[in-house]
Amino acid sequence: MAISMTPAAADRVRSFLANRGEGLGLRLGLRTSGCSGMAYVIEFVDELNDDDELYNIEGVNIIIDAKSFIYLQGIELDFVKEGLNEGFQFNNPNAKGECGCGESFTV
């Protein structure tokens, strides 16, 4: 499959969706931002758009629009805890570089 998710990330997304109480799944997308050009977007999805593709990964619905999919093919979504910090980590084989703060990347 072109998109993958670690068990830790799947558990975290399931927890978010359960706490929210509703929703179709989680959108993984991109927006223009930062000094390197693109930034990841994660948001809840209640309804699909016409250009959305739905993937069930590790029992979690991940929704990706066609425009973002080109840059997200092969990505692995992980959830990492390091000391007091925790968050999603994007392991994207398409990223050729990222800015110093890690907020944006380029392909």
N, C-alpha and C positions, 0 to 999 in steps of 0.2 A: 504494500500500500504506500502511496505517496506521502501520507501524513502519519506520524506515529505519536504516541503519548506514553510516558512512563506510568507505571502503577501509582506512584506518588502524585503525579499531576492529575490522573483520573480520579483518585480519591479526593483530592482537593476540589476539583470541579464539581463532583457529585455532592460534596458537602455544601459548596456555595449554592448550588441549585436547590438542595433540600432546605436550606435556611431561607432562601428566597420564596419557596413555596409554589412557584410556577415557572414556566419557561420551557421552550423547546430545546434549548441547548446553549452553547457558547460560541460566539463568533470570534474567529481568528482572522485578522485582516491587517491591512497596512494603511498608513497615511503618510503624506509628505511632511517631514519634520526634521528638526535638528541639523547639525552641521554636515552629516553624511548623507542625508537625503530621505531616508525612510525610517519609520518607527512602527513597531507592532501595536496593534489594537486588540484588546480583549473586551468583549461586552456580552451581556445576556441577549438572547434572541427570543422573541415571542412569536414572530411571524417571519416566514421566509420571503425574501425578495425574488424577483423573476430570475436574476442571474446567480442565485445562491446554489451551492452544492452542499448536500448534507452527508456527512460521514459519521458512522457509528464506530468509535474507537474506544476499546476498553470499556464498552457499555455506556459511553458518553457521546452525545450528539455534538459534533463540531461542524460549524457552518462556515464556509469560505466562499466569498464571491469570486467570480471568474477572473476579474482583473488581478486580485491578490494571489490567486492560486499559482499563477506563473512564477511568482517569486517565492512561494512557500512550498513548492514541490520538494519532498524529501525532508521536511522539517520535523524535528522531534521536540515536543513540548514536555518540559520537565518541571517539577516543583522542588526547590532546594531550600533547606534550612541550614544556615551557617551562623552559629552563635545565636544572637538575638535577631538576626536578619532572616527573612524568608521571602520567597517570591518565585514567580515563574521564570524559567530560563528557556531561551529559544536556541536550539542547536540547528542552525540553518546552513546547509551545505552551499547555498547560493550566495551567501554573504561573503563579499570579497574584502571587506574592511568595516570597521566601526569607529565611531568617534571616541575620544578619550574617556568620556563619562559613561559610555555604553548605552546611551539613550537612542541612538540611531545607527543605521548601517547603510552600506552601499552594495550594489550588485554589479 
